Amino acid sequence: MEDITFWHWLILGIALIAAEVLVPGTFLLWPGIAAILTGALAYAAPALDWRVDALVFAALTVASALLGRKLYARLKHPNADEPALNRRADSLIGGEHILTAPLVGGEARMKVGDSTWKVVGEDLPAGTRVRVVGVEGISLRVERLDG
């Protein structure tokens, strides 16, 4: 094992990245990147023992996997700063609207944009300005706006 050179690390890295094409997921990519980086280190510092190279490879595998996971999460969810993006009802909280039908028995339908929503709250006449204060299942909880 004393004659492991930088070529071995580079070949291992290329082989792992090539195998990534055949395997679902990205779990071979990170050790492949780590092997290539280890090969670069072995080329720059040929006096290092292969055991040091192996430890560097292990550390770089973990580091590249963690960094890749963070990067992948950012690329996969670029709108993470918009937590209500796929929960339309939650995105309506705080909005002010006018009741298009009277709220009777605690329930009514209200037009919001180009759709209608079931709303719940205290009984109010049609035409009352309300604010959406919460979501209960598929219903919007509304409260009368003063003024």
ChimeraX commands (.cxc) that place a marker at each C-alpha (Angstrom):
marker #1 position 0.00,0.00,0.00 radius 0.5
marker #1 position 3.06,2.27,0.16 radius 0.5
marker #1 position 2.92,3.17,-3.52 radius 0.5
marker #1 position -0.50,4.87,-3.69 radius 0.5
marker #1 position -0.01,8.00,-5.81 radius 0.5
marker #1 position -2.15,10.93,-6.74 radius 0.5
marker #1 position -3.17,9.06,-9.90 radius 0.5
marker #1 position -4.96,6.46,-7.82 radius 0.5
marker #1 position -7.03,9.15,-6.10 radius 0.5
marker #1 position -7.83,10.89,-9.39 radius 0.5
marker #1 position -8.89,7.63,-11.04 radius 0.5
marker #1 position -11.03,6.75,-8.01 radius 0.5
marker #1 position -12.66,10.19,-8.12 radius 0.5
marker #1 position -13.42,9.99,-11.82 radius 0.5
marker #1 position -14.75,6.44,-11.46 radius 0.5
marker #1 position -17.05,7.46,-8.59 radius 0.5
marker #1 position -18.40,10.46,-10.48 radius 0.5
marker #1 position -18.91,8.31,-13.59 radius 0.5
marker #1 position -20.74,5.70,-11.50 radius 0.5
marker #1 position -22.99,8.48,-10.21 radius 0.5
marker #1 position -24.61,8.55,-13.64 radius 0.5
marker #1 position -25.74,4.95,-13.20 radius 0.5
marker #1 position -27.00,5.21,-9.62 radius 0.5
marker #1 position -30.01,7.27,-8.48 radius 0.5
marker #1 position -29.31,10.01,-5.96 radius 0.5
marker #1 position -26.08,11.89,-5.39 radius 0.5
marker #1 position -24.29,9.77,-2.85 radius 0.5
marker #1 position -21.31,8.84,-5.08 radius 0.5
marker #1 position -20.70,12.42,-6.17 radius 0.5
marker #1 position -19.38,13.59,-2.81 radius 0.5
marker #1 position -16.74,10.86,-2.34 radius 0.5
marker #1 position -15.79,11.37,-6.00 radius 0.5
marker #1 position -15.16,15.06,-5.40 radius 0.5
marker #1 position -13.27,14.20,-2.21 radius 0.5
marker #1 position -11.08,11.68,-4.06 radius 0.5
marker #1 position -10.18,14.24,-6.73 radius 0.5
marker #1 position -9.33,16.83,-4.07 radius 0.5
marker #1 position -7.27,14.21,-2.21 radius 0.5
marker #1 position -5.45,13.46,-5.48 radius 0.5
marker #1 position -4.67,17.16,-5.85 radius 0.5
marker #1 position -3.27,17.19,-2.32 radius 0.5
marker #1 position -1.24,14.04,-2.96 radius 0.5
marker #1 position 0.19,15.69,-6.09 radius 0.5
marker #1 position 1.04,18.90,-4.19 radius 0.5
marker #1 position 2.52,17.05,-1.20 radius 0.5
marker #1 position 3.88,13.68,-2.42 radius 0.5
marker #1 position 5.76,13.09,0.83 radius 0.5
marker #1 position 2.50,12.54,2.78 radius 0.5
marker #1 position 1.81,8.97,3.83 radius 0.5
marker #1 position -1.15,7.16,2.24 radius 0.5
marker #1 position -2.76,6.97,5.70 radius 0.5
marker #1 position -2.83,10.77,5.87 radius 0.5
marker #1 position -4.33,10.82,2.38 radius 0.5
marker #1 position -7.01,8.35,3.54 radius 0.5
marker #1 position -7.87,10.54,6.54 radius 0.5
marker #1 position -8.02,13.61,4.30 radius 0.5
marker #1 position -10.27,11.68,1.90 radius 0.5
marker #1 position -12.63,10.72,4.75 radius 0.5
marker #1 position -12.79,14.29,6.06 radius 0.5
marker #1 position -13.32,15.74,2.58 radius 0.5
marker #1 position -16.07,13.20,1.88 radius 0.5
marker #1 position -17.98,14.32,4.97 radius 0.5
marker #1 position -17.33,18.00,4.28 radius 0.5
marker #1 position -18.36,17.81,0.62 radius 0.5
marker #1 position -21.51,15.84,1.51 radius 0.5
marker #1 position -22.55,18.44,4.09 radius 0.5
marker #1 position -21.72,21.33,1.78 radius 0.5
marker #1 position -23.51,19.62,-1.11 radius 0.5
marker #1 position -26.58,19.02,1.04 radius 0.5
marker #1 position -26.72,22.70,1.92 radius 0.5
marker #1 position -26.24,23.75,-1.68 radius 0.5
marker #1 position -28.83,21.27,-2.94 radius 0.5
marker #1 position -31.38,22.52,-0.39 radius 0.5
marker #1 position -30.82,26.08,-1.55 radius 0.5
marker #1 position -31.16,25.15,-5.23 radius 0.5
marker #1 position -34.18,22.93,-4.64 radius 0.5
marker #1 position -36.03,25.50,-2.51 radius 0.5
marker #1 position -34.98,28.92,-3.82 radius 0.5
marker #1 position -38.08,30.57,-2.29 radius 0.5
marker #1 position -37.47,29.29,1.23 radius 0.5
marker #1 position -37.93,32.86,2.43 radius 0.5
marker #1 position -41.59,32.53,1.34 radius 0.5
marker #1 position -42.84,29.84,3.73 radius 0.5
marker #1 position -46.49,30.13,2.61 radius 0.5
marker #1 position -45.68,29.71,-1.08 radius 0.5
marker #1 position -47.56,26.40,-1.48 radius 0.5
marker #1 position -50.09,27.06,1.28 radius 0.5
marker #1 position -52.31,29.60,-0.37 radius 0.5
marker #1 position -54.66,30.00,2.59 radius 0.5
marker #1 position -51.74,30.89,4.88 radius 0.5
marker #1 position -50.60,33.53,2.39 radius 0.5
marker #1 position -53.99,35.26,2.76 radius 0.5
marker #1 position -53.57,35.90,6.51 radius 0.5
marker #1 position -53.52,39.62,7.17 radius 0.5
marker #1 position -55.37,40.47,3.97 radius 0.5
marker #1 position -58.32,42.85,4.06 radius 0.5
marker #1 position -61.45,42.04,2.06 radius 0.5
marker #1 position -65.12,42.88,1.80 radius 0.5
marker #1 position -67.71,40.21,2.57 radius 0.5
marker #1 position -69.66,39.46,-0.58 radius 0.5
marker #1 position -72.28,37.48,1.35 radius 0.5
marker #1 position -73.50,37.82,4.93 radius 0.5
marker #1 position -71.77,35.73,7.58 radius 0.5
marker #1 position -74.71,33.85,9.10 radius 0.5
marker #1 position -74.35,31.09,11.67 radius 0.5
marker #1 position -70.62,31.69,11.70 radius 0.5
marker #1 position -70.09,30.70,8.04 radius 0.5
marker #1 position -70.18,32.31,4.58 radius 0.5
marker #1 position -68.38,32.41,1.24 radius 0.5
marker #1 position -66.19,35.35,0.31 radius 0.5
marker #1 position -64.58,36.28,-2.99 radius 0.5
marker #1 position -60.80,36.64,-2.69 radius 0.5
marker #1 position -59.09,37.50,-5.95 radius 0.5
marker #1 position -60.43,35.16,-8.62 radius 0.5
marker #1 position -61.73,32.48,-6.25 radius 0.5
marker #1 position -64.17,32.10,-3.40 radius 0.5
marker #1 position -63.31,30.87,0.07 radius 0.5
marker #1 position -65.33,29.56,2.95 radius 0.5
marker #1 position -64.98,32.01,5.83 radius 0.5
marker #1 position -65.82,31.61,9.50 radius 0.5
marker #1 position -66.31,34.19,12.21 radius 0.5
marker #1 position -68.94,36.22,14.00 radius 0.5
marker #1 position -72.17,37.00,12.13 radius 0.5
marker #1 position -71.68,40.05,9.89 radius 0.5
marker #1 position -73.70,41.64,7.08 radius 0.5
marker #1 position -72.56,41.58,3.44 radius 0.5
marker #1 position -70.32,44.52,2.54 radius 0.5
marker #1 position -68.46,44.47,5.87 radius 0.5
marker #1 position -64.68,45.00,5.68 radius 0.5
marker #1 position -62.88,42.06,7.28 radius 0.5
marker #1 position -59.30,40.93,7.87 radius 0.5
marker #1 position -58.19,37.30,7.54 radius 0.5
marker #1 position -56.69,36.38,10.93 radius 0.5
marker #1 position -56.18,32.65,10.58 radius 0.5
marker #1 position -56.83,29.40,8.77 radius 0.5
marker #1 position -59.00,26.59,10.09 radius 0.5
marker #1 position -58.69,23.60,7.80 radius 0.5
marker #1 position -59.88,24.93,4.45 radius 0.5
marker #1 position -61.70,27.93,5.93 radius 0.5
marker #1 position -60.43,31.43,6.53 radius 0.5
marker #1 position -61.10,32.93,9.97 radius 0.5
marker #1 position -62.07,36.59,9.59 radius 0.5
marker #1 position -62.66,39.49,11.97 radius 0.5
marker #1 position -64.46,42.79,11.37 radius 0.5
marker #1 position -62.22,45.76,10.65 radius 0.5
marker #1 position -63.03,48.76,12.81 radius 0.5
marker #1 position -63.81,51.91,10.92 radius 0.5
marker link #1:1,2 radius 0.2
marker link #1:2,3 radius 0.2
marker link #1:3,4 radius 0.2
marker link #1:4,5 radius 0.2
marker link #1:5,6 radius 0.2
marker link #1:6,7 radius 0.2
marker link #1:7,8 radius 0.2
marker link #1:8,9 radius 0.2
marker link #1:9,10 radius 0.2
marker link #1:10,11 radius 0.2
marker link #1:11,12 radius 0.2
marker link #1:12,13 radius 0.2
marker link #1:13,14 radius 0.2
marker link #1:14,15 radius 0.2
marker link #1:15,16 radius 0.2
marker link #1:16,17 radius 0.2
marker link #1:17,18 radius 0.2
marker link #1:18,19 radius 0.2
marker link #1:19,20 radius 0.2
marker link #1:20,21 radius 0.2
marker link #1:21,22 radius 0.2
marker link #1:22,23 radius 0.2
marker link #1:23,24 radius 0.2
marker link #1:24,25 radius 0.2
marker link #1:25,26 radius 0.2
marker link #1:26,27 radius 0.2
marker link #1:27,28 radius 0.2
marker link #1:28,29 radius 0.2
marker link #1:29,30 radius 0.2
marker link #1:30,31 radius 0.2
marker link #1:31,32 radius 0.2
marker link #1:32,33 radius 0.2
marker link #1:33,34 radius 0.2
marker link #1:34,35 radius 0.2
marker link #1:35,36 radius 0.2
marker link #1:36,37 radius 0.2
marker link #1:37,38 radius 0.2
marker link #1:38,39 radius 0.2
marker link #1:39,40 radius 0.2
marker link #1:40,41 radius 0.2
marker link #1:41,42 radius 0.2
marker link #1:42,43 radius 0.2
marker link #1:43,44 radius 0.2
marker link #1:44,45 radius 0.2
marker link #1:45,46 radius 0.2
marker link #1:46,47 radius 0.2
marker link #1:47,48 radius 0.2
marker link #1:48,49 radius 0.2
marker link #1:49,50 radius 0.2
marker link #1:50,51 radius 0.2
marker link #1:51,52 radius 0.2
marker link #1:52,53 radius 0.2
marker link #1:53,54 radius 0.2
marker link #1:54,55 radius 0.2
marker link #1:55,56 radius 0.2
marker link #1:56,57 radius 0.2
marker link #1:57,58 radius 0.2
marker link #1:58,59 radius 0.2
marker link #1:59,60 radius 0.2
marker link #1:60,61 radius 0.2
marker link #1:61,62 radius 0.2
marker link #1:62,63 radius 0.2
marker link #1:63,64 radius 0.2
marker link #1:64,65 radius 0.2
marker link #1:65,66 radius 0.2
marker link #1:66,67 radius 0.2
marker link #1:67,68 radius 0.2
marker link #1:68,69 radius 0.2
marker link #1:69,70 radius 0.2
marker link #1:70,71 radius 0.2
marker link #1:71,72 radius 0.2
marker link #1:72,73 radius 0.2
marker link #1:73,74 radius 0.2
marker link #1:74,75 radius 0.2
marker link #1:75,76 radius 0.2
marker link #1:76,77 radius 0.2
marker link #1:77,78 radius 0.2
marker link #1:78,79 radius 0.2
marker link #1:79,80 radius 0.2
marker link #1:80,81 radius 0.2
marker link #1:81,82 radius 0.2
marker link #1:82,83 radius 0.2
marker link #1:83,84 radius 0.2
marker link #1:84,85 radius 0.2
marker link #1:85,86 radius 0.2
marker link #1:86,87 radius 0.2
marker link #1:87,88 radius 0.2
marker link #1:88,89 radius 0.2
marker link #1:89,90 radius 0.2
marker link #1:90,91 radius 0.2
marker link #1:91,92 radius 0.2
marker link #1:92,93 radius 0.2
marker link #1:93,94 radius 0.2
marker link #1:94,95 radius 0.2
marker link #1:95,96 radius 0.2
marker link #1:96,97 radius 0.2
marker link #1:97,98 radius 0.2
marker link #1:98,99 radius 0.2
marker link #1:99,100 radius 0.2
marker link #1:100,101 radius 0.2
marker link #1:101,102 radius 0.2
marker link #1:102,103 radius 0.2
marker link #1:103,104 radius 0.2
marker link #1:104,105 radius 0.2
marker link #1:105,106 radius 0.2
marker link #1:106,107 radius 0.2
marker link #1:107,108 radius 0.2
marker link #1:108,109 radius 0.2
marker link #1:109,110 radius 0.2
marker link #1:110,111 radius 0.2
marker link #1:111,112 radius 0.2
marker link #1:112,113 radius 0.2
marker link #1:113,114 radius 0.2
marker link #1:114,115 radius 0.2
marker link #1:115,116 radius 0.2
marker link #1:116,117 radius 0.2
marker link #1:117,118 radius 0.2
marker link #1:118,119 radius 0.2
marker link #1:119,120 radius 0.2
marker link #1:120,121 radius 0.2
marker link #1:121,122 radius 0.2
marker link #1:122,123 radius 0.2
marker link #1:123,124 radius 0.2
marker link #1:124,125 radius 0.2
marker link #1:125,126 radius 0.2
marker link #1:126,127 radius 0.2
marker link #1:127,128 radius 0.2
marker link #1:128,129 radius 0.2
marker link #1:129,130 radius 0.2
marker link #1:130,131 radius 0.2
marker link #1:131,132 radius 0.2
marker link #1:132,133 radius 0.2
marker link #1:133,134 radius 0.2
marker link #1:134,135 radius 0.2
marker link #1:135,136 radius 0.2
marker link #1:136,137 radius 0.2
marker link #1:137,138 radius 0.2
marker link #1:138,139 radius 0.2
marker link #1:139,140 radius 0.2
marker link #1:140,141 radius 0.2
marker link #1:141,142 radius 0.2
marker link #1:142,143 radius 0.2
marker link #1:143,144 radius 0.2
marker link #1:144,145 radius 0.2
marker link #1:145,146 radius 0.2
marker link #1:146,147 radius 0.2
view
